[in-house]
Structure formats: structure tokens, C-alpha cells
């Protein structure tokens, strides 16, 4: 009896498992076998609980008992293995049950493949089903339509719509919703609207399809019109309605309307729904209200992967890289496994903070968790290369590049830009040559790297040639960024007159970045006359940029013209321009520590300044004189 009590306690957490336990106990006490209906009920429980080991036990029992000769048992097994992420077993069951094929079995296996992203196989099974004469039903078409949408097959969707009409299923609300979603996804707005108007029964699912479909198609005004119509006729809002409308406000950056929707969410009791909370985080972050986004995130109970991805990517896009890394650490401690979206959000934060050890730790996590990440993912590998390049570790950049079986133009461009950034001009141009030899077509970013390499390494002749021939030979039209590289290249080489002529002759309207590059070069070489011309241009184009005034002030200091330095500072006061304080940071085991000038906010500031004074004293002992 004690053993039975323990089993009852174990299964009491799940109603289905407890039902299975009770049924099994009753049959054994009565001397009767475990029935087919009980097996199917238990398989449903295993699917819900994602318990493949118990499912396999029931499968073996059904095999021994001869219960695998009915379509219902085969369908239940396929569904269980699919829900437990055992797609190969589901397909094996399907392949060994050819004598029992019917529409239910095909529906189960098609739904399995579509749900796991194997859309081509799912569509192929649908076509096979048609070829052997099995007629699809109202449960077949929603899965097939989703698969066609994922595969981007718009023409086949219209054929399916024709068959739906032929089978007199065109008024089914679930099929109608799936078709409306498909048409809106492919931008076929008129077809979606015609179908919506023709449907006599419109439930909340169909209305949600219209709201979300318009939102995804960028038709925000129409999405709001449908939402208001829903409210006017008294359709009860679901969480999908709310997330659709919040996505509209997020894209339109309508903070006030988003807040009003937030109030409605609280009123109708969806504020504890995780997808709605995720949508609120996204809305607030897109509307640049990061404090509100963080408050919603912290209040969310049962945060899932999408919750963490939403708040991490929001802080990264907002430029708060330190918080991005702190949130990522919290995510790992909470037991949530990051995915590709997480990694490609966190790696740029490491890049911007030059947090090499954090970036390496993330890379190590990717290597260790091979089941979650594909080593052939080009986007992820490019993000790793970019992180290593911006952290100054070109050896690691090269290592990742060589390990990539799949590369794209961005992969080559990152290599070229990385070498250019650190003055390895020959290596950058060698990679450019290899890129062209391997039939990759250079793009605008590639030539920014090539011209930067020429600039940083003093390759004037080659830089001029690339600029002159990039459009005729490679089909890349020079942009402002390319002209900036040329002005910078000429300026570094003290060819200031030529740089000035290039800035004047650009086929674009004046750009402050180009003239600021000329100003920096003039300041570097002490040419105050050209610096003054560049200053007037930059102040006219971008009067609020503090870096312009700092450059000019430094140029006057270098020339010993201190009265003009005072004039520049007066001009800054007149235009209400303030110099943004410089920031330094250091990466330690517990995170990235940032400091601005005279910063006293760090909790260990007394110890830090004591150590700084000690180091300064040692420098004086060795003959250091400030300003020399």
C-alpha cells in the first residue's frame, strides 16, 4: 500500500497521468488488460507533458497488445512523438502504417512537419495525400496554408483556395482565417478584404487575422480601423488582438496610444499574460520609454525566452550596452537558454564596450551548445567576427572566418574592415583580391573597408584608383561614406588642398561628416586656414555637434592662437553646445566598469583614486612632466 500511495502522489501532479494510474490499477486488480482508449488518453497526456519516455512505454505496450491496427492509435502516436520533438519516430510510425492511411493520419503527420519548420516535407505529404485519392478536410487546410506561407509559395495558396471552394469549405472560419493571414502576408490586401467580407461567420480569430495581418503588412491605419470595428460590434478581445494592436503602436511609435492600450490590458485582465507583457515591453522600447519597458519586464511572472529577448534587444538597440550584458547574465542564471536572437543582440553590446572576455564567453557557450546553434549560421558567425574585430582580436576574427563553411559578402567585408581599422592595409587588400577571385561581388560596405585600408596605410595611388574604378568595374556607386574615406586618406597624407577640392566637388549636398574629416586633418597638420573653412561649413550644417568646436579649439591651441580659442568657446556658449564628457571603461570578471572625468559614483572610488595617485607618483619619479 505504501508503494501505491507513492505512485498516486507522483501522478497526482498531472490529471492525465493520474487517470492512467487509476485505470491501470483497476484493470490489473480486475485481471483485465489495459484498454486502447486508456492508451490513447495516456498518449495525449504524454504529448501535453512532453514526456517521450512514458510515451515509448505505452507504444511498446500497444505493440505487444495488438493495438496498432487502428487509425486512431496511429494518429495518437504520431501526435505524441511530434509534440515531444521526436519527429523521426513520428515519421517512422507513419511510414509503417500504409494499410491504415486516412485523412486523420495525414493531418497528424502534415501538422508535425509544418510545426517543426519542415514545410517542404509537409507540402510534399499533402500532395501525396491528394495523389492517392484522400480528400482533405477542414483540419488539413490551415496546416497546409501555414506551410505554404512559410515557404513563400503565393501561387499555390490560390490553388488551395480554389480546392477549398470546390469542397464547399470556404465558409469555415478557421480556413478563412488562415487564408486571410496568407493573403495579407503576401501583400494581397484586396484578396484578403474580399474573403473577409464574404465570410458570414466572423469569430475573434478571424478579426485577429485581419488586425495582425494589416500590422505585418505595414497597413497600420487599416489595422486600427478593423480594431475599432471589433470594439464597436462587441467582439471580445483576445490576447492576440492586444498583441497585434500593440505591435501597430510600436511601429508607429505612438506612446500615448500604447499607454491607453496598456490601461485596457490591465482592465480586461491580460496584464499577467506573458505574450501581452512581451508586446508591452516591445511597444515601450520602440517608443523609447525604456524605464517603462523595464518595469513591465520585471513585473512579468514566468518570463520566457521571448521576454528576455525583447528586453535585451531593446536595451542593445537603445545603446545601453552595460544593461544589455547584465540582463544576459541574469537570463543565464534564471535557467533560460539563449537562442540565436539573444546571441546576435548581446554580441554587438560586447563589440561596443570592447568586452572581449564577455564575447569569448558567449562564443564558448555557442560551441558547447551545438544542439541549439548551427555552426553554419552565417549571421551568427558574422556577429562573432564583428565582435572580435571591434575588440581588436584579429586572430580570433581570422579563426572564425576560416572555420566558416558558408560565407557571404558581409563575412569578407568584416575581414577587410577589421584589418583596415588596425592599419593592416596589405592584409585588407589581399582579402579584397581573394574575395573577387572567389566570385563574391563587393558592395558598398566592402569598398568602405578597402578605402579605409588605403587611408590608414597611406596607399594614396591605390585609393584614388579604387575610387575612380569602383563603379565601372564593380558596379558600386560611390556614396558620401566613400568620399569621406577619400578626404580622410588625402588629409592624413597632408594633401589638404586636394582633400578640400574633393569635398567641394562631391555630387551630393554638403555633408558635415566629410567636412569634419577635413577639419580633423587640417588640425592634425596645423593648417588653420583650411580648418577655419571646414569649421564654417560644419557649424552651418551641424551646429550642435560638440566635436567640431573641440577640433577647432585644439587647432588654434596648436598654432598658439589663444584668443581664437576663447572665441570658439564663446561660440559654443552662444549656440548652447556642451562638450560631452569623455568616458573610459575597463572589463573585469564582474562586468564592465565605466568612468567619466572626475567620476565619484563608483562604490570603490576611494580605493581607485588611491591607486591612481600611487601610479601618478611613480610616473613623476621616472621623469614624467604633464603636457610634455
VEXGUKE-59978 format. One line per 5 residues: number of its first residue (from 1); for each residue x negated, y negated, z negated of C-alpha. Coordinates in nm, 4 decimals. Each point is the difference from the previous one (the first is absolute). Layout:
BEGIN
NUM = X/Y/Z | ... $
This chain:
BEGIN
1 = 0.0000/0.0000/0.0000 | -0.2904/-0.2361/-0.0712 | -0.1270/0.0506/0.3576 | 0.3457/-0.0738/0.1416 | 0.0245/-0.3162/-0.2122 $
6 = -0.3359/-0.1218/0.1352 | 0.1110/0.0684/0.3576 | 0.3247/-0.1885/-0.0575 | -0.1957/-0.2961/-0.1400 | -0.2342/0.0086/0.3020 $
11 = 0.2822/-0.0014/0.2536 | 0.2270/-0.2406/-0.1874 | -0.1851/-0.2957/0.1601 | 0.1525/0.0887/0.3383 | 0.3705/0.0864/0.0406 $
16 = -0.0737/0.2109/0.3070 | -0.2783/0.1950/-0.1665 | 0.2167/0.0531/-0.3065 | 0.2805/0.1268/0.2268 | -0.2480/0.2370/0.1610 $
21 = -0.1150/0.1235/-0.3432 | 0.3558/0.0571/-0.1199 | 0.1025/0.1742/0.3228 | -0.3054/0.2263/-0.0074 | 0.0540/0.0884/-0.3655 $
26 = 0.3668/0.0778/0.0598 | -0.0733/0.2225/0.2991 | -0.2748/0.1886/-0.1808 | 0.2150/0.0528/-0.3099 | 0.2808/0.1269/0.2214 $
31 = -0.2372/0.2244/0.1957 | 0.0806/-0.1858/0.3239 | -0.2402/-0.1500/0.2577 | -0.0649/-0.3746/0.0376 | 0.2476/-0.1221/0.2684 $
36 = -0.0607/-0.1941/0.3218 | 0.1959/-0.3038/-0.1201 | -0.2192/-0.0209/-0.3110 | -0.3124/0.0266/0.2155 | 0.1164/-0.2865/0.2212 $
41 = 0.0866/-0.2134/-0.3059 | -0.3460/0.0646/-0.1423 | -0.1674/-0.0881/0.3317 | 0.1877/-0.3308/-0.0049 | -0.1336/-0.0611/-0.3500 $
46 = -0.3558/0.0814/0.1113 | 0.0371/-0.2456/0.2886 | 0.1188/-0.2767/-0.2336 | -0.2686/0.0745/-0.2591 | -0.2684/0.0513/0.2705 $
51 = -0.0873/0.3361/-0.1562 | -0.1395/0.2200/0.2815 | -0.1345/0.2725/-0.2314 | 0.3472/0.0796/-0.1376 | 0.1374/-0.0319/0.3532 $
56 = -0.2449/0.2630/0.1241 | 0.1072/0.2341/-0.2816 | 0.3633/-0.0319/0.1097 | -0.1105/0.0480/0.3624 | -0.1695/0.3303/-0.0936 $
61 = 0.3055/0.1117/-0.1949 | 0.2270/-0.0799/0.2969 | -0.2328/0.1912/0.2314 | 0.0079/0.3098/-0.2265 | 0.3772/-0.0242/-0.0434 $
66 = 0.0771/-0.0367/0.3714 | 0.1429/-0.3531/-0.0359 | -0.1823/-0.1439/0.3030 | 0.2591/0.1122/0.2530 | 0.2280/-0.3049/-0.0252 $
71 = -0.0376/-0.3484/0.1508 | 0.0754/-0.1602/-0.3387 | -0.2928/0.1746/-0.1733 | -0.2394/-0.0905/0.2849 | 0.1172/-0.3619/-0.0022 $
76 = -0.0485/-0.0224/-0.3784 | -0.3537/0.1383/0.0232 | -0.0962/-0.2410/0.2803 | 0.1400/-0.2903/-0.2004 | -0.1794/0.1077/-0.3188 $
81 = -0.3409/0.0387/0.1640 | 0.0414/-0.3289/0.1835 | 0.0915/-0.1944/-0.3139 | -0.2995/0.1591/-0.1764 | -0.2348/-0.1212/0.2773 $
86 = -0.0580/0.3561/0.1220 | 0.0874/-0.0644/0.3647 | -0.2042/0.2924/0.1340 | 0.2081/0.2442/-0.2113 | 0.3231/-0.1657/0.1135 $
91 = -0.0991/0.0422/0.3648 | -0.1066/0.3612/-0.0612 | 0.3445/0.0780/-0.1433 | 0.1580/-0.1640/0.3046 | -0.2171/0.1956/0.2472 $
96 = 0.0762/0.3359/-0.1628 | 0.3779/-0.0553/0.0009 | 0.0722/-0.0164/0.3736 | 0.3009/0.2377/-0.0249 | 0.1823/-0.2371/-0.2363 $
101 = -0.0535/-0.3339/0.1754 | 0.2918/-0.2409/-0.0271 | 0.0494/-0.3764/-0.0222 | -0.0590/-0.0056/-0.3785 | -0.3397/0.1716/0.0245 $
106 = -0.1070/-0.2330/0.2808 | 0.1211/-0.3028/-0.1947 | -0.2106/0.1074/-0.2997 | -0.3235/0.0500/0.1970 | 0.0451/-0.3159/0.2114 $
111 = 0.0626/-0.2046/-0.3172 | -0.3133/0.1565/-0.1563 | -0.2287/-0.1026/0.2850 | 0.1454/-0.3499/0.0317 | -0.0231/-0.0601/-0.3761 $
116 = -0.3696/0.0978/0.0054 | -0.0830/-0.2281/0.2920 | -0.0295/0.2864/0.2532 | 0.2428/-0.1719/0.2332 | -0.1219/0.1559/0.3250 $
121 = 0.0516/0.3514/-0.1373 | 0.3429/-0.0958/-0.1346 | 0.1089/-0.1357/0.3409 | -0.1375/0.3097/0.1731 | 0.2093/0.2221/-0.2305 $
126 = 0.3075/-0.2107/0.0779 | -0.0586/0.0537/0.3725 | -0.0543/0.3737/-0.0608 | 0.3271/0.0094/-0.1916 | 0.1799/-0.1560/0.2979 $
131 = -0.1684/0.2382/0.2450 | 0.1232/0.3141/-0.1793 | 0.3555/-0.1354/-0.0071 | 0.0403/-0.1036/-0.3648 | 0.2204/-0.3109/-0.0148 $
136 = -0.1245/-0.2743/-0.2362 | 0.2338/-0.1305/-0.2691 | 0.0331/-0.3246/-0.1941 | -0.2863/0.1014/-0.2306 | -0.2416/0.0603/0.2895 $
141 = 0.0117/-0.3425/0.1615 | -0.1101/-0.2286/-0.2893 | -0.3226/0.2017/-0.0389 | -0.0607/0.0139/0.3746 | 0.0577/-0.3751/0.0346 $
146 = -0.2443/-0.0743/-0.2813 | -0.2575/0.2194/0.1695 | 0.0494/-0.1779/0.3327 | -0.0306/-0.3376/-0.1740 | -0.3251/0.1029/-0.1676 $
151 = -0.1299/0.1258/0.3358 | 0.0983/-0.3271/0.1705 | 0.2150/0.1793/0.2591 | 0.2713/-0.2551/0.0845 | 0.1147/0.1621/0.3265 $
156 = 0.0684/0.3369/-0.1680 | 0.2113/-0.1732/-0.2664 | 0.2490/-0.1118/0.2646 | 0.0224/0.3585/0.1279 | 0.0755/0.1193/-0.3531 $
161 = 0.2646/-0.2720/-0.0277 | 0.1588/0.1341/0.3189 | 0.0116/0.3535/-0.1445 | 0.1469/-0.1332/-0.3256 | 0.2765/-0.1659/0.2021 $
166 = 0.0573/0.3200/0.2008 | 0.0348/0.2072/-0.3194 | 0.2477/-0.2597/-0.1357 | -0.2235/-0.0803/-0.2958 | -0.0548/-0.3657/0.0920 $
171 = 0.2295/-0.1229/-0.2771 | -0.1878/0.1857/-0.2755 | -0.1282/-0.2656/-0.2371 | -0.3347/0.1716/-0.0729 | -0.0802/0.0500/0.3678 $
176 = 0.1174/-0.3541/0.0693 | -0.2325/-0.1365/-0.2694 | -0.2943/0.1962/0.1404 | 0.0700/-0.1270/0.3542 | 0.0360/-0.3596/-0.1194 $
181 = -0.3348/0.0304/-0.1817 | -0.1660/0.1371/0.3137 | 0.1350/-0.2710/0.2298 | -0.1010/-0.2780/-0.2365 | -0.3437/0.1529/-0.0517 $
186 = -0.0627/-0.0117/0.3760 | 0.1395/-0.3516/0.0309 | 0.3150/0.1163/0.1808 | 0.2124/-0.2490/-0.1916 | 0.2920/-0.0031/0.2445 $
191 = 0.0330/0.3826/-0.0054 | -0.0049/0.0022/-0.3811 | 0.2654/-0.2713/-0.0222 | 0.2266/0.1733/0.2539 | -0.0228/0.3285/-0.1899 $
196 = 0.0614/-0.1712/-0.3348 | 0.3105/-0.1773/0.1334 | 0.1345/0.3270/0.1428 | -0.0249/0.1952/-0.3249 | 0.3331/-0.0037/-0.1811 $
201 = -0.1396/0.1365/-0.3290 | -0.2764/-0.2115/-0.1456 | -0.1432/0.1058/-0.3324 | -0.2763/-0.1704/-0.1949 | -0.2618/0.2163/0.1786 $
206 = 0.1011/-0.1431/0.3381 | 0.0046/-0.3575/-0.1292 | -0.3432/0.0564/-0.1539 | -0.1244/0.1267/0.3349 | 0.1022/-0.3290/0.1595 $
211 = -0.1539/-0.2158/-0.2754 | -0.3280/0.1918/-0.0116 | -0.0131/0.0429/0.3773 | 0.0396/-0.3726/0.0636 | -0.2622/-0.0706/-0.2668 $
216 = -0.2522/0.2403/0.1585 | 0.0687/-0.1497/0.3438 | -0.0664/-0.3504/-0.1321 | 0.3629/-0.1058/0.0490 | 0.0244/-0.1517/-0.3480 $
221 = 0.2995/-0.2263/0.0631 | 0.2030/0.2927/0.1338 | -0.1041/0.2134/-0.2976 | 0.1351/-0.2676/-0.2359 | 0.3192/-0.0358/0.2035 $
226 = 0.0678/0.3749/-0.0338 | -0.0794/-0.0148/-0.3711 | 0.2465/-0.2859/-0.0557 | 0.2650/0.1906/0.1984 | -0.0605/0.3037/-0.2229 $
231 = 0.0589/-0.2110/-0.3077 | 0.3095/-0.1679/0.1487 | 0.1794/0.3271/0.0726 | -0.0937/0.1492/-0.3362 | -0.2531/0.2672/0.0985 $
236 = -0.1822/0.1139/-0.3143 | -0.3698/-0.0795/0.0250 | -0.2501/0.2817/-0.0344 | -0.3675/-0.0191/-0.0861 | -0.0783/0.0328/0.3748 $
241 = 0.2087/-0.3110/0.0675 | -0.1899/-0.1914/-0.2633 | -0.3447/0.1080/0.1233 | 0.0947/-0.0943/0.3566 | 0.1133/-0.3496/-0.0975 $
246 = -0.3045/-0.0523/-0.2228 | -0.2255/0.0922/0.2925 | 0.1699/-0.2752/0.2037 | -0.0644/-0.2597/-0.2702 | -0.3588/0.1263/-0.0304 $
251 = -0.0720/-0.0457/0.3707 | 0.1746/-0.3389/0.0086 | -0.1716/-0.1044/-0.3264 | 0.3341/-0.1151/-0.1450 | -0.0863/-0.0013/-0.3683 $
256 = 0.3232/-0.1619/-0.1221 | 0.2194/0.2461/0.1908 | -0.2237/0.2823/-0.1238 | 0.0518/-0.1143/-0.3585 | 0.3761/-0.0129/0.0565 $
261 = -0.0148/0.3572/0.1315 | -0.2034/0.0958/-0.3062 | 0.2811/-0.1335/-0.2182 | 0.2522/0.2092/0.1947 | -0.2243/0.3058/-0.0413 $
266 = 0.0050/-0.0445/-0.3776 | 0.3779/-0.0560/0.0037 | 0.0815/0.3187/0.1924 | -0.2504/0.2057/-0.2020 | -0.2646/0.0800/0.2628 $
271 = -0.2837/-0.1674/-0.1903 | -0.1135/0.3389/-0.1325 | -0.0077/0.1567/0.3489 | -0.3649/0.0492/0.1001 | 0.0415/-0.0705/0.3777 $
276 = 0.1858/-0.3240/-0.0857 | -0.2736/-0.1013/-0.2462 | -0.2595/0.0691/0.2702 | 0.1966/-0.2180/0.2436 | 0.0160/-0.2788/-0.2601 $
281 = -0.3771/0.0180/-0.0507 | -0.0467/-0.0220/0.3763 | 0.2437/-0.2923/0.0313 | -0.1601/-0.2047/-0.2793 | -0.3517/0.0658/0.1288 $
286 = 0.0911/-0.0948/0.3590 | 0.1536/-0.3193/-0.1412 | -0.3323/-0.0664/-0.1830 | 0.1585/0.0341/-0.3433 | -0.2568/0.2427/-0.1379 $
291 = 0.0882/-0.0501/-0.3666 | 0.3585/0.1100/0.0644 | -0.1220/0.2944/0.2092 | -0.2227/0.1156/-0.2861 | 0.2807/-0.0405/-0.2564 $
296 = 0.2316/0.2233/0.2080 | -0.2778/0.2545/0.0431 | -0.0737/0.0151/-0.3719 | 0.3712/0.0414/-0.0783 | 0.0403/0.2897/0.2463 $
301 = 0.0472/0.3277/-0.1853 | -0.1384/0.3074/0.1756 | -0.2247/-0.1825/0.2472 | -0.0673/0.2078/0.3113 | -0.2694/-0.0189/0.2669 $
306 = 0.1937/-0.2658/0.1931 | 0.0268/-0.2149/-0.3149 | -0.3757/-0.0006/-0.0440 | -0.0679/-0.0498/0.3711 | 0.2397/-0.2951/0.0098 $
311 = -0.1631/-0.1897/-0.2867 | -0.3587/0.0917/0.0982 | 0.0397/-0.1042/0.3653 | 0.1830/-0.3170/-0.1111 | -0.2899/-0.1127/-0.2203 $
316 = -0.2548/0.0902/0.2688 | 0.1834/-0.2015/0.2668 | 0.0339/-0.2897/-0.2470 | -0.3775/-0.0002/-0.0543 | 0.0073/0.1090/-0.3653 $
321 = -0.2614/0.2709/0.0478 | -0.0931/0.0402/-0.3654 | 0.3604/0.0822/-0.0939 | 0.0188/0.2332/0.3018 | -0.2838/0.2111/-0.1397 $
326 = 0.1394/-0.0086/-0.3536 | 0.3392/0.1222/0.1246 | -0.1691/0.2761/0.1981 | -0.1767/0.1208/-0.3164 | 0.3305/-0.0022/-0.1885 $
331 = 0.1594/0.1986/0.2812 | -0.2650/0.2706/-0.0268 | 0.0366/0.0118/-0.3799 | 0.3784/0.0386/0.0356 | -0.0499/0.3216/0.1993 $
336 = 0.1348/-0.1324/0.3326 | -0.2131/0.1204/0.2916 | -0.0879/-0.2784/0.2462 | 0.0632/0.0455/0.3712 | -0.1352/-0.1583/0.3184 $
341 = 0.2054/-0.3186/-0.0565 | -0.1505/-0.0411/-0.3483 | -0.3550/0.0568/0.1179 | 0.0261/-0.2403/0.2947 | 0.1319/-0.2666/-0.2407 $
346 = -0.2657/0.0487/-0.2674 | -0.3053/0.0238/0.2287 | 0.0400/-0.3601/0.1295 | 0.0083/-0.1164/-0.3631 | -0.3327/0.1760/-0.0546 $
351 = -0.1283/-0.1685/0.3179 | 0.0977/-0.3490/-0.1118 | -0.1487/0.0470/-0.3476 | -0.3078/0.1825/0.1324 | 0.0925/0.2690/-0.2563 $
356 = -0.2177/0.2738/0.1486 | 0.0225/0.2468/-0.2897 | 0.3803/-0.0221/0.0007 | 0.0023/0.0549/0.3754 | -0.2289/0.3008/-0.0335 $
361 = 0.2244/0.1443/-0.2709 | 0.3000/-0.0275/0.2333 | -0.2010/0.1615/0.2805 | -0.0901/0.2836/-0.2384 | 0.3672/0.0450/-0.0878 $
366 = 0.0838/0.0283/0.3724 | -0.2703/0.2628/0.0548 | 0.1096/0.2061/-0.3031 | 0.3721/-0.0093/0.0838 | -0.0156/0.1472/0.3501 $
371 = 0.3617/0.1149/-0.0157 | 0.1311/-0.3583/-0.0255 | -0.2283/-0.1701/0.2521 | -0.1053/0.0888/0.3512 | -0.3710/-0.0589/0.0585 $
376 = 0.0952/-0.0717/0.3629 | 0.2230/-0.2956/-0.0895 | -0.1493/-0.2904/0.1967 | 0.1753/-0.2726/-0.2018 | -0.1307/0.1343/-0.3310 $
381 = -0.3555/0.0482/0.1304 | -0.0011/-0.3502/0.1477 | 0.1106/-0.1379/-0.3388 | -0.2868/0.1877/-0.1668 | -0.2507/-0.1330/0.2547 $
386 = 0.1273/-0.3559/-0.0423 | -0.0297/0.0300/-0.3797 | -0.3569/0.1282/0.0148 | -0.0986/-0.2656/0.2551 | 0.1363/-0.2858/-0.2118 $
391 = -0.1696/0.1463/-0.3071 | -0.3334/-0.0024/0.1872 | -0.0510/0.3772/0.0224 | -0.0618/0.0521/0.3723 | -0.1465/0.3440/-0.0691 $
396 = 0.3409/0.1144/-0.1288 | 0.1735/-0.1684/0.2942 | -0.2170/0.1982/0.2404 | 0.0606/0.3217/-0.1947 | 0.3798/-0.0385/0.0251 $
401 = -0.0259/-0.0967/0.3687 | -0.2085/0.3078/0.0860 | 0.2410/0.2306/-0.1868 | 0.3019/-0.1250/0.1986 | 0.1223/0.2383/0.2680 $
406 = 0.2553/-0.2572/0.1157 | -0.1078/-0.3589/0.0565 | 0.1694/-0.3038/0.1494 | -0.1097/-0.3462/0.1116 | 0.0369/-0.1287/-0.3571 $
411 = -0.2471/0.2643/-0.1245 | -0.2689/-0.1220/0.2396 | 0.0828/-0.3650/-0.0693 | -0.0448/0.0508/-0.3769 | -0.3456/0.1472/0.0609 $
416 = -0.0989/-0.2921/0.2255 | 0.1403/-0.2636/-0.2386 | -0.1690/0.1658/-0.2988 | -0.3443/0.0009/0.1577 | 0.0534/-0.3545/0.1302 $
421 = 0.0965/-0.1242/-0.3471 | -0.3313/0.1093/-0.1514 | -0.2215/-0.1185/0.2849 | -0.0608/0.3382/0.1669 | 0.0496/-0.1425/0.3471 $
426 = -0.1785/0.2748/0.1931 | 0.2012/0.2744/-0.1741 | 0.3273/-0.1877/0.0646 | -0.0759/-0.0370/0.3714 | -0.1111/0.3641/0.0219 $
431 = 0.3377/0.1065/-0.1378 | 0.1724/-0.2288/0.2504 | -0.1939/0.1697/0.2811 | 0.0937/0.3473/-0.1309 | 0.3637/-0.1072/-0.0305 $
436 = 0.0129/-0.1038/0.3657 | -0.1795/0.3182/0.1097 | 0.2582/0.2152/-0.1831 | 0.2795/-0.1713/0.1983 | 0.1489/-0.2004/-0.2876 $
441 = 0.1339/-0.3356/0.1201 | -0.1308/-0.2885/-0.2157 | 0.2612/-0.2421/-0.1299 | 0.0037/-0.3494/-0.1484 | -0.1252/0.1179/-0.3419 $
446 = -0.2840/0.1980/0.1573 | -0.1348/-0.3145/0.1682 | 0.0239/-0.1988/-0.3227 | -0.2399/0.2601/-0.1405 | -0.2259/-0.0121/0.3064 $
451 = -0.0205/-0.3810/0.0000 | -0.0510/-0.0060/-0.3792 | -0.2901/0.2430/0.0439 | -0.1553/-0.2344/0.2569 | 0.0590/-0.2950/-0.2362 $
456 = -0.1508/0.1584/-0.3116 | -0.2976/0.1438/0.1882 | -0.0767/-0.2992/0.2228 | 0.0753/0.1754/0.3311 | 0.0955/-0.3190/0.1870 $
461 = -0.0423/0.1288/0.3566 | 0.2005/0.3172/-0.0625 | 0.2688/-0.1945/-0.1870 | 0.0439/-0.2410/0.2906 | 0.0185/0.2930/0.2456 $
466 = 0.2625/0.1863/-0.2045 | 0.2135/-0.3131/-0.0275 | -0.0270/-0.0677/0.3745 | 0.0793/0.3573/0.1077 | 0.2384/0.1360/-0.2648 $
471 = 0.3116/-0.0839/0.2038 | -0.1271/0.0980/0.3461 | -0.1705/0.3247/-0.1082 | 0.2097/0.1120/-0.2975 | 0.3361/-0.1735/0.0492 $
476 = -0.0161/-0.1839/-0.3332 | 0.1031/-0.3660/0.0120 | -0.2119/-0.2159/-0.2355 | 0.1917/-0.1344/-0.3008 | -0.0705/-0.2696/-0.2577 $
481 = -0.1784/0.2604/-0.2128 | -0.2444/0.0743/0.2831 | -0.0728/-0.3710/0.0526 | -0.0612/-0.0326/-0.3736 | -0.2574/0.2802/0.0208 $
486 = -0.1763/-0.1759/0.2905 | -0.0041/-0.3369/-0.1826 | -0.1373/0.1757/-0.3096 | -0.2628/0.1834/0.2089 | -0.1206/-0.3200/0.1686 $
491 = 0.0146/-0.1928/-0.3269 | -0.2134/0.2558/-0.1866 | -0.2591/-0.0255/0.2783 | -0.0030/-0.3831/-0.0330 | 0.1565/-0.0407/0.3447 $
496 = 0.2396/-0.2555/-0.1457 | 0.0578/-0.2037/0.3153 | 0.1027/0.3113/0.1938 | 0.2170/0.1153/-0.2923 | 0.1687/-0.3427/0.0013 $
501 = 0.0676/0.0273/0.3751 | 0.1536/0.3456/-0.0459 | 0.2288/-0.1316/-0.2758 | 0.1119/-0.2854/0.2252 | 0.0569/0.2150/0.3106 $
506 = 0.2124/0.2767/-0.1598 | 0.3159/0.0789/0.2022 | 0.2030/-0.0319/-0.3218 | 0.1148/-0.2830/-0.2170 | -0.2544/-0.1019/-0.2637 $
511 = -0.0391/0.2548/-0.2771 | -0.1337/-0.0886/-0.3475 | -0.1883/0.3307/-0.0343 | -0.2123/-0.0736/0.3104 | -0.0853/-0.3505/-0.1157 $
516 = -0.0704/0.1207/-0.3530 | -0.2511/0.2497/0.1479 | -0.1679/-0.2908/0.1815 | 0.0020/-0.2057/-0.3215 | -0.1678/0.2846/-0.1907 $
521 = -0.2681/0.0332/0.2690 | -0.0628/-0.3753/0.0043 | -0.0307/-0.0018/-0.3780 | -0.2418/0.2974/0.0178 | -0.2323/-0.1824/0.2392 $
526 = 0.0435/-0.3472/-0.1513 | 0.1681/-0.1540/0.3078 | 0.2198/-0.2582/-0.1747 | 0.1226/-0.1603/0.3248 | 0.1627/0.3184/0.1320 $
531 = 0.1141/0.0841/-0.3538 | 0.1894/-0.3309/-0.0168 | 0.1697/0.0646/0.3361 | 0.0995/0.3500/-0.1138 | 0.1212/-0.1380/-0.3340 $
536 = 0.2351/-0.2483/0.1694 | 0.1449/0.2805/0.2116 | 0.0515/0.2363/-0.2917 | 0.1524/-0.2660/-0.2280 | 0.2401/-0.0867/0.2811 $
541 = 0.0966/0.3644/0.0582 | -0.0133/0.1417/-0.3550 | -0.0207/-0.2831/-0.2540 | 0.0736/0.2181/-0.3033 | -0.2859/0.2512/0.0387 $
546 = -0.2516/-0.0667/-0.2776 | -0.2856/0.1875/0.1714 | -0.0263/-0.2700/0.2679 | -0.0780/-0.2737/-0.2527 | -0.2439/0.2196/-0.1892 $
551 = -0.1948/0.0747/0.3196 | -0.0169/-0.3680/0.0934 | -0.0976/-0.1017/-0.3522 | -0.2842/0.2536/0.0048 | -0.1151/-0.1307/0.3399 $
556 = -0.0217/-0.3548/-0.1390 | -0.1854/0.1221/-0.3101 | -0.2529/0.1813/0.2207 | -0.0524/-0.3225/0.1993 | -0.0338/-0.2083/-0.3186 $
561 = 0.3062/-0.2112/0.0875 | 0.1548/-0.0072/-0.3460 | 0.2364/-0.2933/0.0663 | 0.1753/0.2104/0.2669 | 0.0283/0.2827/-0.2563 $
566 = 0.2037/-0.2370/-0.2197 | 0.2113/-0.0959/0.3047 | 0.0793/0.3677/0.0684 | 0.1089/0.0510/-0.3613 | 0.2187/-0.3137/0.0191 $
571 = 0.1570/0.1369/0.3193 | 0.0769/0.3275/-0.1820 | 0.1736/-0.1956/-0.2775 | 0.2009/-0.2048/0.2513 | 0.1245/0.3161/0.1709 $
576 = 0.0514/0.1761/-0.3336 | -0.2383/0.2830/0.0979 | -0.1597/0.2002/-0.2788 | -0.2909/0.2360/0.0308 | 0.1079/0.3551/-0.0745 $
581 = -0.2377/0.1304/-0.2701 | -0.2381/0.2716/0.1089 | 0.0604/0.3478/-0.1364 | -0.2473/0.2779/-0.0747 | 0.0836/0.3533/-0.0977 $
586 = -0.1724/0.3156/-0.1079 | 0.1245/0.3574/0.0196 | -0.0371/0.2104/-0.3147 | 0.1357/0.3385/-0.1039 | 0.3107/-0.1537/-0.1585 $
591 = 0.0868/-0.2148/0.3024 | -0.0912/-0.3200/0.1814 | -0.0833/-0.3040/-0.2172 | 0.0407/-0.3430/0.1667 | -0.1423/-0.3329/-0.1227 $
596 = 0.0357/-0.3619/0.1143 | -0.2232/-0.2940/-0.0958 | -0.0053/-0.0572/-0.3808 | 0.2481/0.2822/-0.0480 | 0.0754/0.0716/-0.3692 $
601 = 0.2952/0.2399/0.0416 | -0.1814/0.3336/-0.0059 | 0.0399/0.1839/-0.3345 | -0.3784/0.0626/-0.0179 | -0.0946/-0.3526/0.1095 $
606 = -0.2243/-0.0724/-0.3025 | -0.2139/0.3078/0.0625 | -0.0101/-0.0770/0.3738 | -0.1220/-0.3586/-0.0508 | -0.2552/0.1147/-0.2584 $
611 = -0.1456/0.2436/0.2536 | 0.0103/-0.2700/0.2711 | -0.1946/-0.2441/-0.2197 | -0.2580/0.2712/-0.0716 | -0.0461/0.0656/0.3734 $
616 = -0.0277/-0.3747/0.0721 | -0.2654/-0.0363/-0.2696 | -0.2008/0.2836/0.1555 | 0.0203/-0.1751/0.3391 | -0.1366/-0.3223/-0.1512 $
621 = -0.2851/0.1979/-0.1520 | -0.0959/0.1147/0.3492 | -0.0050/-0.3535/0.1424 | 0.3586/-0.0436/0.1230 | 0.0966/-0.3663/0.0561 $
626 = 0.3678/-0.0754/0.0876 | 0.0500/-0.1567/0.3446 | -0.3410/0.1073/0.1354 $
